[in-house]
Amino acid sequence: MITKEVLSSSLEDYLEAIFHIVAQKQAARGKDIAQRLGVNNSSVTGALRVLAEKGLINYAPYDIITLTAEGKRVAKNIIQRHKALHDFFVKVLFVDGEIAERAACNMEHAVPPEILWRLTEFLKFIERCPHCLEEFRQEQAPCDDE
């Protein structure tokens, strides 16, 4: 089993990109990944080799790239962390969507499972208790003294 600590933030970004490209096109190519991540082809090749060695992708040079079952599991976990953070920033902290997206991308790599679970449960609570969130929002309005 692959653990989160084994993958760098960069490799997690590659897995996430591959997941989204495969969902859209059924398979990914190196150039698709390079374009999505804004990196050069040689960077993609190096990352793909590492991910293949770890058993997370099916990869051969100049061929299509797909995720293994373990790769899908790890990618879904990364995406879940990203979504939970993004939703928290937007729905609870009322952060602009673009700022929330950038912050979620940066923070998704460091969120431990315990915090992710608590965050997800808190979001579920807020959805059941919207008036609690509205009270918080009103309390967080900037005051003239700042």
DSSP file (Angstrom, degrees, kcal/mol; ACC not computed):
  #  RESIDUE AA STRUCTURE BP1 BP2  ACC     N-H-->O    O-->H-N    N-H-->O    O-->H-N    TCO  KAPPA ALPHA  PHI   PSI    X-CA   Y-CA   Z-CA
    1    1 A M              0   0    0      0, 0.0     2,-0.4     0, 0.0    69,-0.0   0.000 360.0 360.0 360.0 136.5    0.0    0.0    0.0
    2    2 A I        -     0   0    0     53,-0.1     2,-0.3    68,-0.0    53,-0.0  -0.688 360.0-152.0 -84.6 134.3    1.3    3.5   -0.9
    3    3 A T    >>  -     0   0    0     -2,-0.4     3,-1.5     1,-0.1     4,-0.6  -0.775  24.5-116.0-105.8 156.5    1.2    6.0    1.9
    4    4 A K  G >4 S+     0   0    0     -2,-0.3     3,-1.3     1,-0.3    -1,-0.1   0.851 112.2  62.9 -56.6 -37.6    0.9    9.7    1.6
    5    5 A E  G 34 S+     0   0    0      1,-0.3    -1,-0.3    -3,-0.0    -3,-0.0   0.745  94.3  62.4 -62.7 -23.6    4.4   10.3    3.0
    6    6 A V  G <4 S+     0   0    0     -3,-1.5     2,-0.4     2,-0.1    -1,-0.3   0.775  96.0  69.8 -73.9 -25.7    5.9    8.4    0.1
    7    7 A L  S << S-     0   0    0     -3,-1.3     2,-0.1    -4,-0.6    44,-0.0  -0.795  76.3-138.4-101.0 133.0    4.6   10.9   -2.5
    8    8 A S     >  -     0   0    0     -2,-0.4     4,-2.2     1,-0.1     5,-0.2  -0.329  32.7-104.3 -74.2 166.8    5.9   14.4   -2.8
    9    9 A S  H  > S+     0   0    0      1,-0.2     4,-2.2     2,-0.2     5,-0.1   0.893 123.4  54.3 -57.7 -40.4    3.5   17.3   -3.4
   10   10 A S  H  > S+     0   0    0      1,-0.2     4,-2.0     2,-0.2    -1,-0.2   0.918 107.5  48.0 -62.2 -45.3    4.6   17.4   -7.0
   11   11 A L  H  > S+     0   0    0      1,-0.2     4,-2.4     2,-0.2    -1,-0.2   0.872 109.6  53.6 -65.7 -35.6    3.9   13.7   -7.5
   12   12 A E  H  X S+     0   0    0     -4,-2.2     4,-2.6     2,-0.2    -1,-0.2   0.907 106.7  52.6 -63.2 -39.9    0.5   14.1   -5.9
   13   13 A D  H  X S+     0   0    0     -4,-2.2     4,-2.4     1,-0.2    -2,-0.2   0.895 108.6  50.5 -61.6 -39.6   -0.2   16.9   -8.4
   14   14 A Y  H  X S+     0   0    0     -4,-2.0     4,-2.8     2,-0.2    -2,-0.2   0.933 110.8  48.3 -63.5 -45.5    0.7   14.6  -11.3
   15   15 A L  H  X S+     0   0    0     -4,-2.4     4,-2.6     1,-0.2    -2,-0.2   0.926 112.1  49.2 -60.7 -44.5   -1.6   11.9  -10.0
   16   16 A E  H  X S+     0   0    0     -4,-2.6     4,-2.2     2,-0.2    -1,-0.2   0.918 112.2  48.3 -61.4 -44.0   -4.4   14.4   -9.6
   17   17 A A  H  X S+     0   0    0     -4,-2.4     4,-2.6     2,-0.2     5,-0.2   0.926 111.4  49.6 -62.6 -45.3   -3.9   15.7  -13.1
   18   18 A I  H  X S+     0   0    0     -4,-2.8     4,-3.0     1,-0.2     5,-0.3   0.919 109.1  53.2 -60.3 -43.8   -3.8   12.2  -14.6
   19   19 A F  H  X S+     0   0    0     -4,-2.6     4,-2.2     1,-0.2    -1,-0.2   0.937 112.2  43.8 -56.2 -49.2   -7.0   11.4  -12.8
   20   20 A H  H  X S+     0   0    0     -4,-2.2     4,-1.5     2,-0.2    -1,-0.2   0.887 114.8  48.6 -67.1 -39.3   -8.8   14.4  -14.2
   21   21 A I  H  X S+     0   0    0     -4,-2.6     4,-3.4     2,-0.2     6,-0.3   0.929 112.3  48.4 -66.7 -44.4   -7.5   13.9  -17.7
   22   22 A V  H  X S+     0   0    0     -4,-3.0     4,-2.6     1,-0.2    -2,-0.2   0.891 109.0  54.0 -62.9 -39.0   -8.4   10.2  -17.7
   23   23 A A  H  < S+     0   0    0     -4,-2.2    -1,-0.2    -5,-0.3    -2,-0.2   0.857 117.6  37.5 -62.1 -33.9  -11.9   11.1  -16.5
   24   24 A Q  H  < S+     0   0    0     -4,-1.5    -2,-0.2    -5,-0.2    -1,-0.2   0.880 135.6  17.6 -84.1 -41.3  -12.2   13.5  -19.4
   25   25 A K  H  < S-     0   0    0     -4,-3.4    -3,-0.2    -5,-0.1    -2,-0.2   0.392  94.6-118.6-117.5   2.0  -10.5   11.5  -22.2
   26   26 A Q  S  < S+     0   0    0     -4,-2.6     2,-0.3    -5,-0.3    -4,-0.2   0.090  93.9  28.6  77.7 -21.9  -10.3    7.9  -20.9
   27   27 A A  S    S-     0   0    0     -6,-0.3     2,-0.3    39,-0.1    39,-0.2  -0.975  75.7-131.6-158.9 159.6   -6.5    8.0  -21.0
   28   28 A A  B     -A   65   0A   0     37,-2.4    37,-3.1    -2,-0.3     2,-0.3  -0.826   9.4-155.7-116.5 156.1   -3.7   10.6  -20.6
   29   29 A R    >>  -     0   0    0     -2,-0.3     4,-1.9    35,-0.2     3,-0.6  -0.896  34.1-108.7-123.0 157.7   -0.7   11.4  -22.7
   30   30 A G  H 3> S+     0   0    0     33,-0.3     4,-2.6    -2,-0.3     5,-0.2   0.871 119.0  53.7 -53.3 -40.8    2.5   13.1  -21.5
   31   31 A K  H 3> S+     0   0    0      1,-0.2     4,-2.2     2,-0.2    -1,-0.3   0.845 105.6  53.9 -67.1 -32.7    1.7   16.3  -23.4
   32   32 A D  H <> S+     0   0    0     -3,-0.6     4,-2.4     2,-0.2    -1,-0.2   0.922 111.6  45.4 -63.2 -43.9   -1.8   16.5  -21.8
   33   33 A I  H  X S+     0   0    0     -4,-1.9     4,-2.4     2,-0.2     5,-0.2   0.919 111.9  51.0 -67.0 -44.5   -0.2   16.3  -18.4
   34   34 A A  H  X>S+     0   0    0     -4,-2.6     5,-1.7     1,-0.2     4,-1.4   0.916 112.6  47.1 -58.9 -43.8    2.5   18.9  -19.3
   35   35 A Q  H  <5S+     0   0    0     -4,-2.2    -2,-0.2     2,-0.2    -1,-0.2   0.926 112.6  48.3 -65.0 -45.3   -0.2   21.3  -20.5
   36   36 A R  H  <5S+     0   0    0     -4,-2.4    -2,-0.2     1,-0.2    -1,-0.2   0.884 120.9  35.8 -64.6 -38.8   -2.4   20.9  -17.5
   37   37 A L  H  <5S-     0   0    0     -4,-2.4    -1,-0.2    -5,-0.2    -2,-0.2   0.565 104.7-124.5 -93.4  -9.2    0.4   21.4  -15.0
   38   38 A G  T  <5 +     0   0    0     -4,-1.4     2,-0.2     1,-0.2    -3,-0.2   0.894  67.6 125.3  67.8  40.1    2.4   24.0  -17.0
   39   39 A V      < -     0   0    0     -5,-1.7    -1,-0.2    -6,-0.2     2,-0.1  -0.768  63.0 -95.9-123.2 169.6    5.6   22.0  -17.0
   40   40 A N    >>  -     0   0    0     -2,-0.2     4,-1.6    -3,-0.1     3,-0.5  -0.449  35.0-109.0 -86.5 163.6    7.9   20.7  -19.7
   41   41 A N  H 3> S+     0   0    0      1,-0.2     4,-2.4     2,-0.2     5,-0.1   0.827 115.6  57.4 -61.2 -35.5    7.8   17.2  -21.2
   42   42 A S  H 3> S+     0   0    0      1,-0.2     4,-2.0     2,-0.2    -1,-0.2   0.866 105.1  51.7 -67.3 -33.9   11.0   16.1  -19.5
   43   43 A S  H <> S+     0   0    0     -3,-0.5     4,-2.1     2,-0.2    -1,-0.2   0.910 110.0  50.0 -64.1 -41.5    9.6   16.9  -16.1
   44   44 A V  H  X S+     0   0    0     -4,-1.6     4,-2.8     1,-0.2     5,-0.2   0.927 108.0  52.9 -62.1 -45.9    6.5   14.8  -16.9
   45   45 A T  H  X S+     0   0    0     -4,-2.4     4,-2.0     1,-0.2    -1,-0.2   0.917 109.6  48.3 -58.6 -45.6    8.6   11.8  -18.1
   46   46 A G  H  X S+     0   0    0     -4,-2.0     4,-1.8     1,-0.2    -1,-0.2   0.918 113.5  46.6 -61.4 -44.2   10.6   11.8  -14.8
   47   47 A A  H  X S+     0   0    0     -4,-2.1     4,-2.7     1,-0.2     5,-0.2   0.899 110.0  53.6 -65.6 -40.8    7.5   11.9  -12.7
   48   48 A L  H  X S+     0   0    0     -4,-2.8     4,-2.4     1,-0.2    -1,-0.2   0.886 106.6  52.7 -63.1 -38.6    5.7    9.2  -14.8
   49   49 A R  H  X S+     0   0    0     -4,-2.0     4,-2.4    -5,-0.2    -1,-0.2   0.929 111.1  46.4 -61.6 -44.7    8.6    6.9  -14.3
   50   50 A V  H  X S+     0   0    0     -4,-1.8     4,-1.7     2,-0.2    -2,-0.2   0.934 113.0  48.6 -64.3 -46.1    8.5    7.4  -10.5
   51   51 A L  H  <>S+     0   0    0     -4,-2.7     5,-2.6     1,-0.2     6,-0.7   0.878 112.0  49.8 -63.0 -37.2    4.7    6.9  -10.4
   52   52 A A  H ><5S+     0   0    0     -4,-2.4     3,-1.5    -5,-0.2    -1,-0.2   0.910 108.2  53.1 -66.8 -41.8    5.0    3.8  -12.5
   53   53 A E  H 3<5S+     0   0    0     -4,-2.4    -1,-0.2     1,-0.3    -2,-0.2   0.837 107.7  52.1 -60.9 -32.6    7.7    2.4  -10.2
   54   54 A K  T 3<5S-     0   0    0     -4,-1.7    -1,-0.3    -5,-0.2    -2,-0.2   0.458 117.4-115.8 -83.6  -1.1    5.4    2.9   -7.3
   55   55 A G  T < 5S+     0   0    0     -3,-1.5    16,-0.4     2,-0.2    15,-0.3   0.737  83.6 116.6  76.8  22.7    2.7    1.0   -9.0
   56   56 A L  S   <S+     0   0    0     -5,-2.6    12,-2.0    -6,-0.2     2,-0.3   0.685  72.9  27.6 -97.9 -20.4    0.3    4.0   -9.3
   57   57 A I  E     -B   67   0B   0     -6,-0.7     2,-0.6    10,-0.3    10,-0.3  -0.950  69.3-125.0-137.3 158.6    0.1    4.3  -13.1
   58   58 A N  E     +B   66   0B   0      8,-3.2     8,-1.4    -2,-0.3     2,-0.4  -0.934  48.5 164.4 -98.8 118.2    0.4    2.2  -16.2
   59   59 A Y        +     0   0    0     -2,-0.6     6,-0.1     6,-0.2     5,-0.1  -0.997  23.5 163.4-145.9 136.1    3.1    3.9  -18.3
   60   60 A A    >   -     0   0    0     -2,-0.4     3,-2.0     4,-0.3    -2,-0.0  -0.971  53.9 -86.6-142.3 141.5    5.4    3.2  -21.2
   61   61 A P  T 3  S+     0   0    0      0, 0.0     3,-0.1     0, 0.0    -2,-0.0  -0.175 111.9   6.2 -51.4 137.1    7.2    5.9  -23.2
   62   62 A Y  T 3  S+     0   0    0      1,-0.2     2,-0.2     0, 0.0    -3,-0.0   0.605 111.7 105.4  65.6  15.3    5.0    7.3  -26.1
   63   63 A D  S <  S-     0   0    0     -3,-2.0   -33,-0.3     1,-0.1    -1,-0.2  -0.661  80.4 -82.2-115.2 173.5    2.0    5.4  -24.9
   64   64 A I        -     0   0    0     -2,-0.2     2,-0.5   -35,-0.1    -4,-0.3  -0.363  40.9-134.8 -72.4 158.4   -1.2    6.3  -23.1
   65   65 A I  B     +A   28   0A   0    -37,-3.1   -37,-2.4    -6,-0.1     2,-0.3  -0.960  26.5 171.4-119.0 130.8   -1.1    6.6  -19.3
   66   66 A T  E     -B   58   0B   0     -8,-1.4    -8,-3.2    -2,-0.5     2,-0.3  -0.911  32.6-107.8-131.6 162.6   -3.8    5.2  -17.0
   67   67 A L  E     -B   57   0B   0     -2,-0.3   -10,-0.3   -10,-0.3     2,-0.1  -0.670  25.9-132.7 -88.5 143.4   -4.1    4.9  -13.3
   68   68 A T     >  -     0   0    0    -12,-2.0     4,-2.5    -2,-0.3     5,-0.2  -0.337  38.2 -95.9 -77.8 174.1   -3.8    1.5  -11.6
   69   69 A A  H  > S+     0   0    0      1,-0.2     4,-2.0     2,-0.2     5,-0.1   0.917 130.5  47.1 -58.8 -42.8   -6.4    0.6   -9.0
   70   70 A E  H  > S+     0   0    0    -15,-0.3     4,-2.5     1,-0.2    -1,-0.2   0.885 109.7  53.8 -66.3 -37.9   -4.0    1.9   -6.2
   71   71 A G  H  > S+     0   0    0    -16,-0.4     4,-2.7     1,-0.2    -2,-0.2   0.897 108.0  49.7 -62.4 -41.1   -3.3    5.0   -8.3
   72   72 A K  H  X S+     0   0    0     -4,-2.5     4,-2.7     2,-0.2     5,-0.2   0.911 110.5  50.7 -62.6 -42.5   -7.1    5.7   -8.5
   73   73 A R  H  X S+     0   0    0     -4,-2.0     4,-1.7     2,-0.2    -2,-0.2   0.934 113.7  43.6 -62.1 -46.5   -7.4    5.3   -4.7
   74   74 A V  H  X S+     0   0    0     -4,-2.5     4,-2.1     2,-0.2    -2,-0.2   0.917 114.3  50.3 -66.2 -43.5   -4.6    7.6   -4.0
   75   75 A A  H  X S+     0   0    0     -4,-2.7     4,-2.6     1,-0.2    -2,-0.2   0.910 108.9  51.6 -62.4 -42.8   -5.8   10.2   -6.5
   76   76 A K  H  X S+     0   0    0     -4,-2.7     4,-2.4     1,-0.2    -1,-0.2   0.877 108.5  52.4 -62.1 -36.6   -9.3   10.2   -5.1
   77   77 A N  H  X S+     0   0    0     -4,-1.7     4,-2.1    -5,-0.2    -1,-0.2   0.917 110.0  47.7 -64.0 -43.6   -7.9   10.8   -1.7
   78   78 A I  H  X S+     0   0    0     -4,-2.1     4,-2.4     1,-0.2    -2,-0.2   0.925 113.2  48.1 -61.7 -45.7   -5.9   13.8   -2.9
   79   79 A I  H  X S+     0   0    0     -4,-2.6     4,-2.8     1,-0.2    -2,-0.2   0.871 109.1  53.8 -64.8 -37.9   -9.0   15.1   -4.7
   80   80 A Q  H  X S+     0   0    0     -4,-2.4     4,-2.5     2,-0.2    -1,-0.2   0.913 109.5  47.8 -63.5 -42.6  -11.1   14.6   -1.6
   81   81 A R  H  X S+     0   0    0     -4,-2.1     4,-2.3     2,-0.2     5,-0.2   0.929 112.7  49.6 -62.5 -44.4   -8.6   16.6    0.5
   82   82 A H  H  X S+     0   0    0     -4,-2.4     4,-2.8     1,-0.2    -2,-0.2   0.940 112.7  46.3 -59.5 -49.1   -8.6   19.4   -2.1
   83   83 A K  H  X S+     0   0    0     -4,-2.8     4,-3.0     1,-0.2     5,-0.2   0.902 111.1  51.7 -63.3 -42.6  -12.4   19.5   -2.3
   84   84 A A  H  X S+     0   0    0     -4,-2.5     4,-2.2     2,-0.2    -1,-0.2   0.930 113.6  44.1 -61.8 -44.8  -12.9   19.6    1.5
   85   85 A L  H  X S+     0   0    0     -4,-2.3     4,-2.7     2,-0.2    -2,-0.2   0.944 114.9  48.4 -64.6 -47.5  -10.4   22.4    1.8
   86   86 A H  H  X S+     0   0    0     -4,-2.8     4,-2.5     1,-0.2     5,-0.3   0.939 112.9  47.9 -58.2 -48.9  -11.9   24.4   -1.1
   87   87 A D  H  X>S+     0   0    0     -4,-3.0     4,-3.2     1,-0.2     5,-0.6   0.895 111.4  50.9 -60.9 -41.0  -15.4   23.9    0.2
   88   88 A F  I  X>S+     0   0    0     -4,-2.2     5,-2.0    -5,-0.2     4,-1.8   0.938 111.7  47.0 -61.8 -47.1  -14.4   25.0    3.7
   89   89 A F  I  <5S+     0   0    0     -4,-2.7     6,-2.9     3,-0.2    -2,-0.2   0.906 122.9  34.1 -61.9 -42.0  -12.7   28.1    2.5
   90   90 A V  I  <5S+     0   0    0     -4,-2.5     4,-0.4     4,-0.2    -2,-0.2   0.941 126.2  35.3 -80.3 -50.0  -15.7   29.1    0.2
   91   91 A K  I  <5S+     0   0    0     -4,-3.2    -3,-0.2    -5,-0.3    -2,-0.2   0.784 132.4  22.9 -81.2 -28.1  -18.7   27.9    2.2
   92   92 A V  I  <<S+     0   0    0     -4,-1.8    -3,-0.2    -5,-0.6    -4,-0.1   0.829 132.6  32.6-106.2 -45.9  -17.5   28.6    5.7
   93   93 A L  S   <S-     0   0    0     -5,-2.0    -3,-0.2     2,-0.1    -4,-0.2   0.547  95.0-133.4 -91.8  -7.0  -14.8   31.2    5.6
   94   94 A F        +     0   0    0     -4,-0.4     2,-0.3    -6,-0.3    -4,-0.2   0.864  43.3 166.6  57.6  41.0  -16.4   33.0    2.5
   95   95 A V        -     0   0    0     -6,-2.9    -1,-0.2    -7,-0.1    -2,-0.1  -0.619  46.9 -91.6 -83.4 144.9  -13.1   33.3    0.7
   96   96 A D     >  -     0   0    0     -2,-0.3     4,-2.8     1,-0.1     5,-0.2  -0.263  36.8-120.4 -53.5 141.0  -13.2   34.2   -3.0
   97   97 A G  H  > S+     0   0    0      1,-0.2     4,-2.2     2,-0.2     5,-0.1   0.845 110.1  50.0 -57.5 -40.0  -13.3   31.0   -5.1
   98   98 A E  H  > S+     0   0    0      2,-0.2     4,-1.9     1,-0.2    -1,-0.2   0.909 113.6  45.0 -68.5 -41.9  -10.0   31.7   -7.0
   99   99 A I  H  > S+     0   0    0      1,-0.2     4,-2.4     2,-0.2    -2,-0.2   0.908 113.0  52.0 -65.9 -41.8   -8.1   32.4   -3.8
  100  100 A A  H  X S+     0   0    0     -4,-2.8     4,-2.7     1,-0.2    -2,-0.2   0.886 107.4  53.1 -61.6 -39.6   -9.7   29.3   -2.2
  101  101 A E  H  X S+     0   0    0     -4,-2.2     4,-2.2    -5,-0.2    -1,-0.2   0.934 110.6  45.6 -62.6 -47.4   -8.6   27.2   -5.2
  102  102 A R  H  X S+     0   0    0     -4,-1.9     4,-1.8     2,-0.2    -2,-0.2   0.917 114.7  48.0 -63.0 -43.2   -5.0   28.3   -4.9
  103  103 A A  H  X S+     0   0    0     -4,-2.4     4,-2.6     1,-0.2     5,-0.2   0.913 110.7  50.9 -64.9 -42.3   -4.9   27.7   -1.2
  104  104 A A  H  X S+     0   0    0     -4,-2.7     4,-2.3     1,-0.2    -1,-0.2   0.901 108.4  53.1 -62.1 -40.5   -6.6   24.3   -1.4
  105  105 A C  H  < S+     0   0    0     -4,-2.2     4,-0.3     1,-0.2    -1,-0.2   0.893 114.3  42.2 -60.7 -40.1   -3.9   23.3   -4.1
  106  106 A N  H  < S+     0   0    0     -4,-1.8     3,-0.4     1,-0.2    -2,-0.2   0.870 120.8  39.8 -74.8 -37.0   -1.2   24.3   -1.7
  107  107 A M  H >X S+     0   0    0     -4,-2.6     3,-2.0     1,-0.2     4,-0.6   0.701  91.5  82.9 -89.4 -20.4   -2.6   22.8    1.5
  108  108 A E  T 3< S+     0   0    0     -4,-2.3     3,-0.4     1,-0.3    -1,-0.2   0.761  86.9  60.0 -58.1 -25.4   -4.1   19.5    0.2
  109  109 A H  T 34 S+     0   0    0     -3,-0.4    -1,-0.3    -4,-0.3    -2,-0.1   0.669 108.4  42.1 -77.0 -16.8   -0.7   17.9    0.4
  110  110 A A  T <4 S+     0   0    0     -3,-2.0    -1,-0.2    -4,-0.1    -2,-0.2   0.438  79.3 115.1-113.0  -0.9   -0.3   18.5    4.2
  111  111 A V     <  -     0   0    0     -4,-0.6   -30,-0.0    -3,-0.4   -26,-0.0  -0.605  58.6-139.9 -79.6 116.9   -3.8   17.7    5.6
  112  112 A P     >  -     0   0    0      0, 0.0     4,-2.3     0, 0.0     3,-0.4  -0.373  23.2-111.5 -70.0 154.7   -3.7   14.6    7.9
  113  113 A P  H  > S+     0   0    0      0, 0.0     4,-2.6     0, 0.0     5,-0.2   0.848 115.6  57.2 -55.6 -37.4   -6.6   12.2    7.7
  114  114 A E  H  > S+     0   0    0      1,-0.2     4,-2.2     2,-0.2     5,-0.1   0.914 109.8  43.7 -62.4 -42.6   -7.9   13.1   11.1
  115  115 A I  H  > S+     0   0    0     -3,-0.4     4,-2.9     2,-0.2     5,-0.2   0.900 112.0  53.3 -70.8 -40.1   -8.2   16.8   10.2
  116  116 A L  H  X S+     0   0    0     -4,-2.3     4,-2.6     2,-0.2    -2,-0.2   0.924 109.6  48.8 -58.6 -44.4   -9.8   16.0    6.9
  117  117 A W  H  X S+     0   0    0     -4,-2.6     4,-2.5     2,-0.2    -2,-0.2   0.936 113.2  46.6 -61.9 -46.5  -12.4   13.8    8.6
  118  118 A R  H  X S+     0   0    0     -4,-2.2     4,-2.4     1,-0.2    -2,-0.2   0.904 112.7  50.2 -63.2 -41.2  -13.2   16.6   11.1
  119  119 A L  H  X S+     0   0    0     -4,-2.9     4,-2.3     2,-0.2    -1,-0.2   0.916 111.0  48.6 -62.6 -44.3  -13.3   19.2    8.4
  120  120 A T  H  X S+     0   0    0     -4,-2.6     4,-2.0    -5,-0.2    -2,-0.2   0.912 111.9  48.9 -63.1 -43.3  -15.7   17.0    6.4
  121  121 A E  H  X S+     0   0    0     -4,-2.5     4,-2.2     1,-0.2    -2,-0.2   0.888 110.0  52.0 -64.4 -38.8  -17.9   16.4    9.4
  122  122 A F  H  X S+     0   0    0     -4,-2.4     4,-2.6     2,-0.2    -2,-0.2   0.911 107.8  51.6 -63.7 -42.3  -18.0   20.2   10.2
  123  123 A L  H  X S+     0   0    0     -4,-2.3     4,-1.9     1,-0.2    -1,-0.2   0.894 109.4  50.4 -61.4 -39.6  -19.1   20.9    6.6
  124  124 A K  H  X S+     0   0    0     -4,-2.0     4,-1.4     2,-0.2    -1,-0.2   0.906 110.3  50.3 -63.6 -41.2  -21.9   18.4    6.9
  125  125 A F  H  X S+     0   0    0     -4,-2.2     4,-1.4     1,-0.2     3,-0.4   0.931 108.8  51.0 -61.7 -46.3  -22.9   20.0   10.2
  126  126 A I  H  < S+     0   0    0     -4,-2.6     7,-0.3     1,-0.2    -1,-0.2   0.859 106.7  54.5 -61.8 -36.1  -23.0   23.5    8.6
  127  127 A E  H  < S+     0   0    0     -4,-1.9    -1,-0.2     1,-0.2    -2,-0.2   0.835 112.0  44.5 -66.6 -30.9  -25.1   22.2    5.8
  128  128 A R  H  < S+     0   0    0     -4,-1.4    -1,-0.2    -3,-0.4    -2,-0.2   0.693 122.2  38.7 -82.4 -19.6  -27.6   21.0    8.4
  129  129 A C    >X  +     0   0    0     -4,-1.4     4,-1.1    -5,-0.1     3,-1.0  -0.552  63.9 160.5-131.3  66.7  -27.4   24.2   10.4
  130  130 A P  H 3> S+     0   0    0      0, 0.0     4,-2.1     0, 0.0     5,-0.2   0.802  72.8  62.8 -63.4 -28.7  -27.2   27.1    7.9
  131  131 A H  H 3> S+     0   0    0      1,-0.2     4,-2.0     2,-0.2     5,-0.1   0.835  98.5  57.0 -66.8 -28.8  -28.3   29.7   10.5
  132  132 A C  H <> S+     0   0    0     -3,-1.0     4,-1.9     1,-0.2    -1,-0.2   0.908 107.9  47.6 -63.4 -41.0  -25.2   28.9   12.6
  133  133 A L  H  X S+     0   0    0     -4,-1.1     4,-2.6    -7,-0.3    -2,-0.2   0.885 108.5  53.9 -68.0 -38.9  -23.1   29.8    9.6
  134  134 A E  H  X S+     0   0    0     -4,-2.1     4,-2.3     2,-0.2    -1,-0.2   0.894 107.3  51.6 -64.4 -38.6  -25.0   33.0    8.9
  135  135 A E  H  X S+     0   0    0     -4,-2.0     4,-2.0     2,-0.2    -1,-0.2   0.929 111.0  48.1 -61.2 -44.1  -24.3   34.1   12.5
  136  136 A F  H  X S+     0   0    0     -4,-1.9     4,-1.5     1,-0.2    -2,-0.2   0.917 109.6  52.8 -62.1 -43.3  -20.6   33.4   12.1
  137  137 A R  H  < S+     0   0    0     -4,-2.6     4,-0.3     1,-0.2     3,-0.3   0.913 109.0  48.8 -60.3 -43.7  -20.6   35.3    8.8
  138  138 A Q  H >< S+     0   0    0     -4,-2.3     3,-1.0     1,-0.2    -1,-0.2   0.877 110.0  51.8 -65.2 -37.3  -22.2   38.4   10.4
  139  139 A E  H 3< S+     0   0    0     -4,-2.0    -1,-0.2     1,-0.2    -2,-0.2   0.775 107.1  54.6 -68.9 -25.1  -19.7   38.2   13.3
  140  140 A Q  T 3< S+     0   0    0     -4,-1.5    -1,-0.2    -3,-0.3    -2,-0.2   0.408  75.6 125.2 -91.6   2.6  -16.8   38.1   10.8
  141  141 A A  S <  S-     0   0    0     -3,-1.0    -3,-0.0    -4,-0.3     2,-0.0  -0.398  73.4-103.4 -61.4 135.5  -17.9   41.3    8.9
  142  142 A P        -     0   0    0      0, 0.0     2,-0.2     0, 0.0    -1,-0.1  -0.343  35.8-138.8 -62.9 138.6  -14.9   43.7    8.8
  143  143 A C    >   -     0   0    0      1,-0.1     3,-1.2    -3,-0.1    -3,-0.0  -0.574  20.0-112.7 -95.3 164.0  -15.3   46.5   11.2
  144  144 A D  T 3  S+     0   0    0      1,-0.3    -1,-0.1    -2,-0.2     0, 0.0   0.670 109.1  70.3 -68.8 -17.7  -14.3   50.1   10.5
  145  145 A D  T 3         0   0    0      1,-0.2    -1,-0.3     0, 0.0     0, 0.0   0.690 360.0 360.0 -75.0 -18.4  -11.5   50.0   13.0
  146  146 A E    <         0   0    0     -3,-1.2    -1,-0.2     0, 0.0    -2,-0.1   0.468 360.0 360.0 -83.5 360.0   -9.4   47.7   10.9
